[in-house]
Amino acid sequence: MIKNDVFYTRTMAKVYADQGNLLKAAEIYRYLLECEPERRDLKDALSEIEGKLNEKSPDDLIKLFNRWMDLLLKYHNVRKLMRFRNYLKDIR
């Protein structure tokens, strides 16, 4: 994976965290701490993000599973429609 360090700022990490992309936010904070290990504010922010990552509830997994099942069913229906469309082309 190629890192685009241009956008690796504390602000960008906060934006990712606010959007719920905690893994990306943690990645950015870790990168920033490699560059400036003495920064206490970055350590605190990373600690907060890691705490949130560790407190994922089972409800989050249930929501994710339900979303996955919904997408799987939609994919299955699209495949059936495509087969039916091809069938109609063949009989014409």
Residue pairs with C-beta under 8 A, 6 or more apart in sequence:
3 31
5 31
8 28
8 31
8 32
9 28
9 32
10 29
10 32
10 41
10 42
10 45
12 28
13 24
13 25
13 28
13 29
13 32
13 45
13 49
14 25
14 45
16 22
16 24
16 25
16 28
17 25
17 45
17 49
22 49
22 52
22 53
23 53
25 49
26 46
26 49
26 50
26 53
29 42
29 45
29 46
29 49
30 46
32 39
32 42
33 39
33 42
33 43
33 46
36 42
